[in-house]
Amino acid sequence: MINCVVEYKNIPHLNQLYTGFKLLHDAQVINLEFSNRLVHKELKDKSVIRVVINESIIIYYDTLDGYNWIDAETNENIEYFRNTFKCDYYFKRSFSKTLESQSLVKLLPLGLYYNITPYFDIEKLNSIESVKKKLKNNSLFRRLMKVNANFFVKDFEHYPDLLIDDKEIRILFSARLWPPDGAKNEESKLQREAINNFRITIVKTLKKEYGERFIGGISTDSYSSSVLEKEFLLPFEFTNRKNYLKLMKSASICIATTGIHSSIGGKLTEYVCAARAIISEPLYYEVPGDFNKNENYLEFVEVNDLIRNIDYLTKSPEVLKSIMENNRDYYHSYLKPDALVYNTLNLVLSNV
């Protein structure tokens, strides 16, 4: 039996990994133990964990957005990465050949990320309790808590559409804005402004071009409400996760944009889980397996590209369905939490 000692942190970004390890444990593939001992205490709030296999192989799993170990510029973060992690393998969500070329350890792509609820007892330790304490006076948070329940692996899963009528195809895009004043450096502030402007342009264009066939908008908060008219903001019901997932599964075409720190956002991952046809900005980071442009997603850089791709898919049902089927296959082979973790362990142990 393969013994895995997994570092535990109370961070939602790590739930996908914890779920994968526990599923493998339940299937008697591994013997799992969680440890509260933190090797890097300065990273206690960062979604990076240390895993020890059979008391000898050290692996790090990293679901951070981009190169974001410390609050500093990119070059300082890369230097921190080079000097800090001593291990046999390092699996990073935001993997790039650029970082690999500068790494002193074996760096590999981890895969796509999304936030799920663990189905086992660790759920009782979930960060929701600490978050509640911090936000207990936040009225919006209290409202959200009443409409957002737990969501497990199967809640995101769906099938490719069986019948596709171009007149009934719906298009989904929802995103948040990042307040520029919340950035910790000038590089981050400029990135936030660019992301915000592009997302606003997308929403306005899609509403104009597709009317009621477009579902979505910009998440409502104090910042977005100060810079956007109400018609471009998501209604409050959209913050109900159950409603959101239902709407997502009803949309044949789902649009993804680049996240903060150039990350691949969790929404793209949710679209893959639900076997949707995806149109995405270019992916800055790499993922394992066969997840390819024109097979799993179409790519756009400008809004005109996006409109052209939407129109192409609505007129090409066989292409749309093929993308859906490819995403269903990728999900089961590489993205399901147990598959994602299994693939990393299989790679490591195959090279022992």
N, C-alpha and C positions, 0 to 999 in steps of 0.2 A: 504494500500500500504506500502511496506517495503521501508524505506528511507535509502539510503546508501551515506555517505559522504566519498569520496575516495581521499586520498592524491595523488597529482600529482607531479611526477618527470619526467624530460626530459631524460629518460633512455630506450633504446630499449628493454632491458630485461623485461620490464614491459608492453610492448605492448599487449602481449597475455592476460594479466589480464584486461587492460583497454578495450580491444575489448570485452571480455566476459561480463563485467559489462554493456557496452553500448548496446550489443545485448539484454540483459535481460531488460534494460530500454526501448528499442524500442518495445519489446514484452509486455510491461506493466506489467512485473513481479516485477520490482523494480522502485523506483524513485531515479535517480542518480544525484549526485552533485560532481563536482571535487573541491578540495581545494588546494591552493598553500601554505598553512600554514604547515611548517615542524615542527614536534614535536622534532625530533632528528636531529639537524642541522649538526652534525658530520657525519651523514649518507646520506648527500645530494647526494653523488655520488654512493650510494649503492642501489641495487634493492630490497629495503625493504620498504613497504608502510603500513600506518596505515589507517584502515577503521572503521568508526563508524556506527553501525546499529541502527536505531530508537533512536538515541541520547543516547543510554545506553550501547550497547554491543561493546566492543573494540576488533578488530581483526587485526592481522598483517599478511601480505602476503609477502613471502620471496622467491625470485628466484635466490639467490646467489649460486655460485659454492661452495659447501662444507661449512665449518665453516670459514667464511671469512668476518666478520663484521669489523675487524680491521687488520692492517698489523702486525701480530704477530703470534706466534706459536699456535697450536691447543688448548692447555690447557688454554692459555690466552684468546682466542676467546670464549671458552665455559664459562669462568668466566665473560666475558663481557656480553654474552647473558643472563646469570642468573641474573646479576645485573641491566640490562638496561630496559628490556621490561616488562611493567606492562599491562596486557591485559587479556581478557577472553579466547581467542583462538589465536594460532600462527600456521599458515599453512606454512610449509617449503618445498621447492622443494627438498633440500638435507636432507631428513628426515631419521633418524636412531633410532633404539631402544636405542642405547647408549646415544644419546643426549636426548631422551625422558626421560630416567631414571635420568638425571641430571637437567631436566627442572623444574622451579618453576611455570610454566604456562601450560595450556593444549596445548600440542604440537601434531600436526597432519601432515600427508603427504599431500602436495599440488598437486603433479603430475608432469608429464613430461613437459618440457619447449621447446618452439621453438620461433624464432623471426619472427613475421609477421608485416605487416603494418596496423595500424588502418584504418578503412574505413570511419571514420567520421572526424569532424573538428579538433580533437586533432592532426591529422596528420600535420596540419600547424605548430604545436608547436614542432614537432618531433625533436629529437636531431640531425637530419641531418644538421640543420643550424649551430649549435654550433660546430659540428664536421668539417663542411666545413671551418669554421674560423680557427680552430686549424691546419687543414691539407691543407690549401689553397696553400701551396708551395710544396706539395707532388705530384709529377708527376704521380706516380702509382695510387694514390687516384683519381686524375682527370680522368685518363683512366677508372678506375673502375666505376666512376659516370656516364660515358657515356653508359655503358653497363648494369648497374644494376638499374632496375626500382622498383616501389613498388610491393610488393607481398602480396596478401590478403589470407584469410582463404581458399577459394576455389582453389587457385592456387596450393596448396599442396595436395589436395584431389585426389584420384584415386581409381580404382576398383581392386579387385583381378583378376589375369590373368584368362581368360576363357579357353584358350588352352595352354598347356605346352608341349613343345618339348624339350627333354633333350639336343638335339644337338644345340638348339638356346638359351638356358638359359645363360644370362649374369650376371656377378658378379661385384658389385660396391663397391669400397672402396676409399674414399678420406679423407684426414686429413691434418692438419697443424703440423708444428713443433714449439716447444716453446724454444726460445733462453735461454739457462741456465743462461746466465749473466743477464737476466731480472728478475730473481727470487729475492724476497725480504728477503729470509732467506735460510739457508742451507737445511732445510727440503723440501722447495719448489724446490730448485735447483736439488736435487737428484731425486725428482719426475719427473721433466721436462726431465731429462736425460733418465730416464727409459721409459717414454712415447715415447720420440723421437726414441729411439733405437728399441722399439717394433713395432712402426708404419712403420719404414723403413724396418724392416725385413718382415713385412706383405706384403708391396708393392712389394718388390723384389721377394718374394716367389710366389705371385699370378701371377705376370707377367711371371715367369718361368713356372708355372704349367698350366696356362689357356690361355696364349697368347692373341689373339684378343678378346676372350670372357671376359677378364677382362677389365673393364673401371675404370679409376681413377688414383690415384697417390698422391704425396705430393704437397700441395699448394706451389706455387713459391713465394719466397721472398728473401731478401738478405741473411738471415741465411741458409735457405734450399738450396739455390743455392751454398753456400760455402761448404756444406757437402755432397751433392748428385749429381750424374750425371744427365744430362738433361733428359735421358730416363725415370727416375723415378719421374719426376716432372710433375705436371698438366700443360697442354698447357694453354695459356692465355685465350682461348675461354671458358675454364671451369669456369673462374671467372664470366662469364655472368650467372647470376642467372637463367634466363629463360632457357638457354641451360642446366644448371646443373639439373634443375627440370625435364626437358624432358629426360635427360639421366637416372636420378634416376628412373623414372617411366618405363623406358625400361628395367631396370635390375630386374630380378625376385628375386635375392638374394642380400641383402645389408648388409654390415659388419659395426659394430659399436665397437669403442674402448672407454675405460674409459677416461674421460676428466680431466682437471686440477682440483685439490682438490678432486680427486676421483669422480667427478660429472658424471651424466648421460648426455652425450652430446646432443646438439640440433639435430644432424643428426639422432640419433636413433628415436627421436620424429617425424622427417620428414618422416622416413621410415614407421612409424605407420600410419601417416596421409595418406600416399600413398598406404597403404595396401600391403606392401612388406614383403617378407619372410626375417627375420632378424637372423643374427648370431652375438652374442655380447659377449664381456668380461663379467664376473660376475658383476651384478649390486650391487654396494656398498650401495646404498640408496634404500628406499622403496617408492612405489607409491600406490595410492588408487586403489581399484577395482581388477578385475581378470586379472592381467598382470603377466603371469607365465612362467617359464622356460619350454621348450618343448611344450608349447601351443602358446605363442606369439613370442618366440625366442628360438634358440638353443644357447648353451653356449660353449665358448672356453677359455682356459687358455694359452695353448701353440699353436704355429703355426700349429703343427701337428694335434691338435684338430680341428683347423679351416678347414684345408684341408679335414679331415675326414667328417666334417659336411657338407661342400659344396658338396662333392661327394655323401653323403647320400641323400641330398635334390634333386640333379639332377637325381638320380635314383629312387626317391620316390615322384612322382608328386602329389600324394594324400596328403602326409604330407606337402609338400610345399604349396599347395593350402589351406589346413586347417589353416596353420599359417597365410596366407594372410587374410583369412576370419575372423579369431580371431582378427587380428589387425584392420580390418575394424570395427568390432563390438566394440572393445575397444575405438577406436577413437570417435565414435558417442556417446558412453555412458559416457566417462570420460575425453576425451582429447580436443574435440572442445572447443574453449574458453568459450562459453556460458554454455556448460555442466560442464566444470571444475569449473567455478565460482558458478553455480547453486548448484552443489553438496556440496560445502563448506557452502553456506548459508543455504541450507536445513538441513545439519548436525547441524549447530549452532542453528537454530530456532527450530529444533525438540527437543532440550535439554533445551529450555527456561522454 
